[in-house]
Structures are given as structure tokens and as C-alpha cells.
Amino acid sequence: MRLSLLALALFAAPVFAQSNADSYRPGDVDASAVQPYEAQYRIFVIQGAGSGMPFGTMSESLSIEDAVALSTVHVNGAGQTQRDSAWFSWPEMEPIRFRSEANGAVKELAFDGLAVSGTLRDGSALDVTLDAAAFGQGVADIIARTLPMEDGATASFYAFDDDTEGYVSTTTLTVGAVEQVLGREARVITSESPSNSVTMWYDAEADQMLQVAFSPQPGITVELRRSDLD
């Protein structure tokens, strides 16, 4: 799961450009108010009702230059390292390039309109043409920030997914109630896709993602908790 964390400035919530669409594609979401950021997390693995065992750290950043955004995520864990970089046009969020290196295995993709080509992590080549435009990887929480922070607000979007037949999957975002997390009030936002279910706690007043959780297998929860807050 890739996250994009806004931490540098307050902004007025953007709006969807096409509120009558069933699911959104690049250009349908106005993300122009999102600002560059840097953020740090501690990673905990929780089994059952335990408090969590430290696993490692994650750092993340977003930069924007000449109408191109670069989102990076770097994970350091017990015997595992991963660095993901995603380039996309700004603010339309049309994918341009994606590179992921995990313990020496590299996945690299190039997007040219509807054409997607590159190499997957197992070394196999990919060369496909999508039926319609889709977002790249790592945009879920950017899009989440464009939702009204009201209980029940929802939106779906199409994203490239090389693990899915047809190479495109749908993710649905839903805004929930306010909860106390890390000493702050945060909106609960869920992200549901065919491959995973992720819960995010977002401090809308400070425009900061405070915590993220997902379950890689039954009985196990992975939590990412912000470690660079005042």
C-alpha cells in the first residue's frame, strides 16, 4: 500500500471535476490544492489484541516540479527494504512512470497514453494497452483528501493493477466517523480494492495522515503511526 501524506500546509478541500461519474479516471479529480510534503512513520505488527511489535520505519515524500509530481516511499523493516517511486502529471494525475525495488528485485513501468510497458518484479516483460485511462499506483490517499470530510462521503476510481485480469481495478473510498488517534481528532477513511482493505486516520484540520492500518492475513494487523508530529 502506497500513501501520499500532506503535511506542510492547510488547504481548502478540492472538489471532483465530474461529480456525476460512476468511477473516476485521471483528470476527473482536482488535486491542485495538495502541497508537497515529507512524513515519517513507525511500523508495528499487531497479533490479536496486542499492542504491537515494532517492525521498522517508513518515510514518504511528494514533490511537484514543472507539472510533474514525484511520490516516493521508502520502507526499512526486519530484513526487508523497499523503495517505490511514482511519477504522474500534476494536477491531472495521469501516470508517467513507476519504479519499485524490493530486496534487489525491480519492477519498472512506463505509461504512454493507454500503453503500459516494462518489467515486473519476477523479471517478466509487460506490454499492454488499456481500454481506457486509469490512475497509476499510490494515489488513493491523494484522492481521499478531495472528498468532503463528512460521514458517508464516498468515491471510486480506476487504477492500473498488474495483478488483475484486464490490468485495471476499482478502489472505493469512504469517509467515516471522527476518532481520537495519537492525541488528535481524525476522520476514518477506508479504501477497498480487490487486493486489499486499508483504513486511514486523517486529521483534516491539520491536513495530516496520522495512522494507516491493513491486515495482510487473518489475525495480523500492520499499523503505520506518524513519528514526526509535534
JODAVEN-V73009 format. One record per residue. N is the residue number from 1. RES is the residue in one small letter. PSI is psi in whole degrees, -180 to 180 (none if undefined). D_LAST is the distance of its C-alpha to the last C-alpha in Angstrom with 1 decimal. Layout:
n | res | psi | d_last
N | RES | PSI | D_LAST
N | RES | PSI | D_LAST
//
This chain:
n | res | psi | d_last
1 | m | 124 | 25.4
2 | r | 142 | 23.6
3 | l | 148 | 20.5
4 | s | 114 | 19.5
5 | l | 118 | 15.9
6 | l | 119 | 15.2
7 | a | -2 | 11.8
8 | l | -26 | 12.9
9 | a | 154 | 14.6
10 | l | 147 | 15.9
11 | f | 155 | 19.5
12 | a | 137 | 22.5
13 | a | 128 | 23.3
14 | p | 171 | 26.1
15 | v | 157 | 29.4
16 | f | 138 | 31.9
17 | a | -27 | 34.8
18 | q | 84 | 37.3
19 | s | -11 | 36.4
20 | n | 5 | 39.8
21 | a | 147 | 39.4
22 | d | -48 | 39.5
23 | s | 147 | 37.1
24 | y | 149 | 35.3
25 | r | 169 | 36.1
26 | p | 135 | 34.7
27 | g | -16 | 35.1
28 | d | -13 | 34.9
29 | v | 130 | 31.1
30 | d | 103 | 29.7
31 | a | 18 | 26.3
32 | s | -20 | 26.6
33 | a | -11 | 23.5
34 | v | 133 | 21.1
35 | q | 157 | 19.4
36 | p | 155 | 18.7
37 | y | 167 | 15.5
38 | e | 142 | 14.1
39 | a | 151 | 12.2
40 | q | 142 | 12.2
41 | y | 153 | 13.4
42 | r | 142 | 15.0
43 | i | 131 | 18.4
44 | f | 142 | 20.2
45 | v | 123 | 23.8
46 | i | 129 | 24.9
47 | q | 122 | 28.5
48 | g | -130 | 29.8
49 | a | 17 | 27.8
50 | g | 170 | 26.0
51 | s | -17 | 22.3
52 | g | 139 | 22.3
53 | m | 129 | 23.1
54 | p | 135 | 20.8
55 | f | -36 | 22.5
56 | g | -154 | 20.5
57 | t | 160 | 17.8
58 | m | 135 | 17.8
59 | s | 151 | 16.6
60 | e | 148 | 17.5
61 | s | 157 | 18.1
62 | l | 127 | 20.2
63 | s | 152 | 22.3
64 | i | 125 | 25.1
65 | e | 130 | 28.1
66 | d | 46 | 31.6
67 | a | 21 | 31.2
68 | v | 129 | 30.1
69 | a | 142 | 26.8
70 | l | 117 | 25.8
71 | s | 128 | 23.5
72 | t | 144 | 22.8
73 | v | 131 | 21.6
74 | h | 118 | 21.9
75 | v | 130 | 22.1
76 | n | 115 | 22.8
77 | g | -174 | 24.2
78 | a | 99 | 26.9
79 | g | 11 | 29.8
80 | q | 136 | 28.5
81 | t | 145 | 27.1
82 | q | 136 | 27.0
83 | r | 120 | 26.2
84 | d | 139 | 26.8
85 | s | 130 | 27.2
86 | a | 127 | 28.4
87 | w | 135 | 29.8
88 | f | 155 | 30.8
89 | s | 151 | 32.0
90 | w | 131 | 29.7
91 | p | 9 | 29.4
92 | e | -25 | 32.3
93 | m | 37 | 30.7
94 | e | 128 | 34.1
95 | p | 143 | 33.7
96 | i | -49 | 34.9
97 | r | 150 | 34.2
98 | f | 135 | 32.4
99 | r | 132 | 32.1
100 | s | 128 | 30.9
101 | e | 119 | 31.5
102 | a | 113 | 31.2
103 | n | 41 | 32.6
104 | g | -16 | 35.1
105 | a | 132 | 36.2
106 | v | 137 | 35.8
107 | k | 127 | 35.9
108 | e | 127 | 36.4
109 | l | 146 | 37.4
110 | a | 137 | 38.5
111 | f | 130 | 38.9
112 | d | 92 | 41.7
113 | g | -123 | 42.2
114 | l | -6 | 43.2
115 | a | 135 | 44.0
116 | v | 126 | 41.7
117 | s | 159 | 42.7
118 | g | -155 | 41.4
119 | t | 132 | 41.2
120 | l | 172 | 39.6
121 | r | -27 | 38.1
122 | d | 3 | 41.4
123 | g | -7 | 43.1
124 | s | 149 | 45.0
125 | a | 150 | 45.4
126 | l | 132 | 44.3
127 | d | 97 | 46.1
128 | v | 161 | 45.9
129 | t | 122 | 46.2
130 | l | 155 | 44.2
131 | d | -29 | 46.1
132 | a | 164 | 43.4
133 | a | 144 | 40.1
134 | a | 155 | 37.0
135 | f | 163 | 33.4
136 | g | -161 | 32.3
137 | q | 151 | 29.8
138 | g | 29 | 26.0
139 | v | -2 | 26.1
140 | a | -46 | 25.5
141 | d | -20 | 22.0
142 | i | -46 | 22.7
143 | i | -36 | 25.6
144 | a | -36 | 23.7
145 | r | -17 | 21.6
146 | t | -6 | 25.0
147 | l | 148 | 26.0
148 | p | 134 | 26.0
149 | m | 67 | 23.3
150 | e | 140 | 26.1
151 | d | 122 | 27.3
152 | g | -10 | 30.1
153 | a | 139 | 29.4
154 | t | 158 | 30.6
155 | a | 152 | 31.6
156 | s | 153 | 33.3
157 | f | 155 | 33.5
158 | y | 137 | 35.7
159 | a | 148 | 34.4
160 | f | 138 | 36.2
161 | d | 105 | 36.5
162 | d | -5 | 38.9
163 | d | 0 | 39.1
164 | t | 141 | 40.6
165 | e | 131 | 44.3
166 | g | -10 | 44.5
167 | y | 15 | 41.1
168 | v | 131 | 39.3
169 | s | 165 | 37.4
170 | t | 132 | 35.9
171 | t | 135 | 32.3
172 | t | 128 | 31.7
173 | l | 137 | 28.3
174 | t | 130 | 28.0
175 | v | 133 | 25.4
176 | g | -155 | 25.3
177 | a | 174 | 24.0
178 | v | 135 | 20.6
179 | e | 160 | 19.0
180 | q | 122 | 16.1
181 | v | 128 | 13.9
182 | l | 37 | 10.8
183 | g | 11 | 10.8
184 | r | 162 | 11.3
185 | e | 132 | 14.7
186 | a | 144 | 15.7
187 | r | 137 | 19.2
188 | v | 124 | 21.0
189 | i | 125 | 22.8
190 | t | 145 | 25.5
191 | s | 117 | 27.1
192 | e | 124 | 30.7
193 | s | 170 | 32.9
194 | p | -27 | 36.0
195 | s | -22 | 34.2
196 | n | 166 | 31.0
197 | s | 124 | 29.0
198 | v | 139 | 25.3
199 | t | 131 | 22.8
200 | m | 144 | 19.6
201 | w | 114 | 16.9
202 | y | 122 | 15.8
203 | d | 96 | 13.6
204 | a | -33 | 16.2
205 | e | -39 | 14.7
206 | a | -3 | 11.7
207 | d | 53 | 13.9
208 | q | 132 | 11.8
209 | m | 125 | 13.6
210 | l | -37 | 11.9
211 | q | 150 | 14.8
212 | v | 142 | 18.4
213 | a | 145 | 21.4
214 | f | 163 | 25.1
215 | s | 106 | 28.1
216 | p | -20 | 30.1
217 | q | 158 | 32.9
218 | p | 133 | 33.8
219 | g | -6 | 32.0
220 | i | 130 | 29.2
221 | t | 135 | 25.8
222 | v | 125 | 23.3
223 | e | 136 | 19.6
224 | l | 118 | 16.9
225 | r | 130 | 13.4
226 | r | 136 | 10.2
227 | s | 2 | 8.9
228 | d | 24 | 6.7
229 | l | 151 | 3.8
230 | d | none | 0.0
//
